[in-house]
């Protein structure tokens, strides 16, 4: 990360020189800067994957294997590399001046609240906050509230869902019934949403406590009526990054349907690779690219004529099936899991171990996860505001209830963490 800070600080100063603005030399310099950043990311994240696959090919033609010690992945490298690249690209586009203070640029790249789990923050969104920001009691309180809600999402919903998903995905396909397989992927669907969005909320909350205002990263993606809408709501900072820095420069939708389809497939190929060095991630990305392509054609027109409930079911079915590729590391494992999900293999009944784990605590977390995937809280907050404007005593009750809720979430979350309950950190893969 220190090397990235120093390297991108120097590239930024060079790109900011007048003779580089819009010149051919400036383009070459920007290309060199991007190659340097992607080269660092590629070595640490994909060297093992590339060499393993190359050795597999070499073994078929009886050529000696390429020796490579395991390359360990620096935590947060995907996030801070993309942030550094956005800084340089926007600088080349003359959207702002280069940061002359290396400590300020270092703060931007290493900003701890969102460093390891997102959201991906654009320099232009916090440039003024880096130089000068105000910490107020109101912002600190709002930030603490967001942090606690995010913590509750992670500890009280994502963790119980993840524990059940781990148990189910860790079993042999022959031990799983069709219902158990669906329960496992539904639990993982909830885990990954509440884990990702929970960390994003904690980052947004921490940032606000220190005077930074980060943009929202999730907007109830599971209520989407199409895959296109899903990606406008899921990991917003990542999807907009790929849109602005890859899809649009490739030509976007400006050069006909075939070129648009190719651009979408390329973008989501790289989106899959960004998430991890695995064929499953590549297939996951291409799957989304395929559905985005078909939604731009006849299927998209058919979809708009379907009842909204049917649109929701279609979107959720695609997303849930996609999470199987995301969760399992081997394609063969994903194939076996799909065969159980759709009744082609597996056991007749739920495994006794899974039945025992479907207790009241798990079921309450499952129900809470399903309900909170819907925009119920914004609706309730809107109702509270209407009531409190009309009835002053109601405002006291609402604020008291909110304080009790926040305190309860914090105490239960802290209690579960302190006793060493199941608390995975799933970002090491990304």
N, C-alpha and C positions, 0 to 999 in steps of 0.2 A: 504493500500500500504506500509506503514511503517513496519507493521507486516510481510508482504511478503519479504521486503528487508532484515530485520533482520534474519528471518527464513532461507531464501535461502543463505544468507551470511554464516551462521553457518553450514548449510548442505554442502555448497561448501568446507569449510575448512576441514570438516570431510572426505568428499569424496576424497580430494586431498592427504590424508595421504597414505604413501607407502603400508601399510598393507591392504588398502581398494581396491587397484587397481586390478580388475579382480577377487577378492575373493568373496566367498559366503556372507561374512559380508557386502561387498560393495554393492552387489545386494540387500540385505535386506535394507540397508541404503537408496539406491536410491529409492526402492519401497516405503519406508516410506516417503521420501521427496515428491515423486509424489502424494502419497495419501494425504499428508498434503496440497499440493497446490490444488489438485482437490477437496478436501473436502471444502476448503475455497470458491473456485469458485462454487462448487455445492450448498453450503448453501445459498450464496447470490443470485445466479442466478436461482436455481431450487427449492428452498424450497417451495415457494408459489405454483408453478406448481404441485409439488409432493403431497402436502397436499390437494390442491383442488381436484385432481383426486382421492386421497385416501378417502376423505370425500364423494365424489360421490359414490364410491363403498360401503362405510359404510352406506350411506343412504338407499341403496337397501336392506340391511339386518337389518335395524332398529337399528343400533349401533350409539351411540352419536358421533357427529362430533369432530374432533381434533381441538382445538382452536389454532390459530396462528396469531399474529399481522403481518401486511404486512412487509415483508423484503425488504428493499430498495436496489437497485443495485448500488454498487459503480462504478462510471464512469471509463471506461477503464480496468475493472478487467479482461475481457476476453483476452485482448492484453497483459497486463503485466504479467498475470499468465502463458500464453504460452511462453513468452520470458524467464521467470524465469525457466520454465521446460526445455526449450532447453539448457539453460546455464548449468543446472545440468546434463542432459543426455550427452551432449558433453564433460563435465568435466569427467564424469565416463568413457567415451570412450577414455580418455586421449588425446583429441584433443588440449588441452591447459592446463595451470596451473590455479589453483583457484585464484581469485582476492582477494588479501590480504587487500586491502584498502576498507573499507565498503562504503566510499563516492563514490568511482569509481563504485562499484556495484549498489549503490543507483542511481547514474547518469544513468546507463544503464537501470534499471527497470523503472525509472520515467522520462525518456527523453521526454520532453514535445512536440516536434514537431509531433511525431507519437503516443503519448501515448493513445489517445482516439479514433483514427480512422485508425491506421495502417500506413504503413505496419508493419508486425511483423518482428522485426530486430533480427537477430542472434548475439549472443555475439561475435563470432569469426569474424564477418564482421566489427565490429567497435571497437574491443578490443584495437588496436593500436591507434585509433582516440581518445579513452577515455583518454589514458595516455598522448598522445602528438599529436597535430594536428596543421595544418597551416591554417590560415585564409588569403586568398589572395583577391585582388580586383577582379580578374577574377572569382574566385569561388563565391564571394559575388554577383557579377553581374549576373552570371548564375543562382545562387540560387534565386535571386529576380525575374528574368524572369520566372523561373519555378513556383514560388509562385503565380505570377500574372496570369499566364495561368491557374493554378489550381483554383484560386479565380474566374476567369471568367467562368470556367466550372461550378462551384458551383452556382454562383449568377445569371449568365446570361442565363444558359441553364437548369441546374437541378432544380432551384427554379420555373421558369415558368412551366416546365413540371410537377413538383410535385404539384403545385397549381391546375392545371387542373386534374391531377390524383386524388387528394383529393376530388375535387368536384364530379367527376364521381363515384369513389368508395364509396363515402358517400351517394349516392342516392339509393333509393329502386330499386330492380331488375325490378319491373314493370314499372318504369319510364325510363329505359334504352332501347335504340334500339340496334340492333346488331352492327351497325357502331360505336355507342357511346361507347359500351363496348370495342371494339377493340381499339378505340382511347384512352380510359383510360389506358389499359394495355400497349399500345405502349408508351404513355407518361411516365408511371412508369418505363418501360424498359430503357428509356433514362434518367429518373431522377436518378435511382439507379446507373447506370454506371457513369454518370457525377458527381454525388455526391461522390461516392466512389473514383473514379479516381481523381476527383478534390481535395479531401482531401489528397489523397496520394501524388499528385504533390505538394501541399502546404507543406506537411511534408518533402518531398525530397528537396524542395527549401529551406525551413527554415534550415534543417540540413546542407545543403551545405553552406549556409551563415555563419554557425558557425563552419565549417570545417569537418562535418560528411558527408560521402558519402553512402547514403542508396541505396539499390538495387531497381530496377523498380518493380512496383506492378501490372500494367495493360499493356497489349500489344494488343490493338484493338481486344477484344474478340468477337465482333459481326461480324467479318469477318471469323470466324471459319467455317470449313467444317465438323466438327464432334463434339460431346460432349466431346470426349477425348481432342481434340485440344482446345475447349473452356476452359477447366479447366487448360490447360497449359498457357492460356492467361489471365484468370480472377483471381483476387486476388492471384497473384502468390506466395506471401509470405505465405499465409494460405495453399494453395494446396501443396506446397513443404514441409510445416511443417507436414501436415498429412501424406504425402508420406514418409518422412524420419523418423518420430517418431511413426507412427502407422502402415501404410501399410507394409513397409519393415520389421519391427519387427514381424508382424503377419505372415510373410512368403512371402508376395508379390505375385508374379506369379510363385514361385518356386516349388509348390506342387500340380500341376494339375489344371484343369479347374474349378472343383467344389470348391476347396479351394480358388482359386483366386476370384471366384464370391462371395463367402462368405466374403472374406477380403474387397472387394470393397463395398459391401453392408454395412458392419460394419463401414468402414471409413466414408462413406457418411451419415450413420445414425448419427455418432458423429459430422460430419460436420454440419448437420442440427441442432442438439442440441446446438452446439457451437454458432450458430447464435441467438438462442432464445429458451425460455422455452414455447413451444407451439406444439400441434400436427401438425399444418400446417408446421412448420419448419421440423419436423420429416418426414412428408410425402414428403416434398420438397427434403430433402436429399436422402431418399430412391428412389425417382424418378430418380435422377441423377445416383445413384448407379445401378439401373436397366438398364438404357441406356448405361452405361459404360460396363456392363456385356454383353449385347446383341451385342454391337459393337465389342467385342472381338471374337464373333462367326460368324455365317453365315451372319447376317445382316451387319457386318462390311465389309465382302468381297463384298456383293451386293452394299454397299454404295460407295466403291472405284470405281465401274464401272459406277456410275451415273455421269451425267454432273456436273461440279463444281457448277453451279447455283442451281441445285437440291440439292446438298449437303448443300449449304448455307441456302436454304429455309427450309430444314429439321431441321438443327441446330437451326435456329432462331425460328421456330415453337415450338420446345421443350423448348427453353429458355424462350420465351414469355409466354407460358402456365405455366411454372414453376413459373414465377414471380407472378401469381395470388395467388398461395399458400403462397408466401413470403409476399405479401402485405396485405392479409386479415387474421385476427386473428382467425376466426372460420371456421371449415370445412364446415358447412352449408352455410355460406356466399360464400365460394369459389364455392360450388356446384351450387348455384343460379347464380353466375356470369358466370360460364361456360355455363349454360343453355341459357343465353342471348347471349353470344359470338357465340354460334353455332346455333342460331335461334330457340331454343325450347321454348323460353319465351321472355317477354319484350314488349316494345312499338314499334309502327310501325315507328315513326319518332324521330329524335333527339330532345331532350328537348330544349325549347327556351332559357333557361339559358345557356346551353352549346353552342348553336349557337352564342349567343351574345359574349361569351368569346373567340370564335375562331376569334380574331381580328388580325390585321397585326402584332402586337408585338408578340403574341403567335405563329403565323404561321412562323415568321422569326426565333424564337427560335427553333421551331420544325424542320425547314429545316436545321438550323445550327447544331442541334444535330445529325440529320441523316448524314449530310456530314462529320462532325467531328468524327463520329463513324468509318469512313473509314480512312486509313492512308494517307490522302491528305497532311497534313502538313509535314510529313517526305519526301514525294515525292517532294513537292515544295521546301523544304529546300535543297534537293539534286540538284534540278534544279538551285537554286540560287547559290550554290557553284560552279557548272559547269560554269555558266555565269560569275560569279565574277572572276574566274580564267582567263577567256578568255578576259574579258573587265573590266579594272580597274574602269572606271566611273560607271559601273553597281553596283559595291560594295558599293559606296556611296549611290546610290539610294536605294539599298536593305536594308542597315543599317538604313537609314532614314525612310523607310516605316515600318520597324520592330519597330523602336522607337515610331512611331505614333500609330501603332497597340497596342503595350504594354501600352502606356499612355492612349489610349482610353478605353481599357479593365479595367484598374485600376480606371479611373475616373467614368465610368459608374457603376462599381461594388461598389465602395465606395459611390456613390450617392444613389444607391438603398438600401444599408445597412443603411445609415444615415437617410433616411426618414422612416425607419421601415417597409420596404416592406416584403412580405412573405419570411421567411428565416428559414425553419424547420431544426432541428437537429435530424436526424433519428437514431443516434447511441445509443439512450437510450434503444432501444429494444435489442441491441446486447451486 
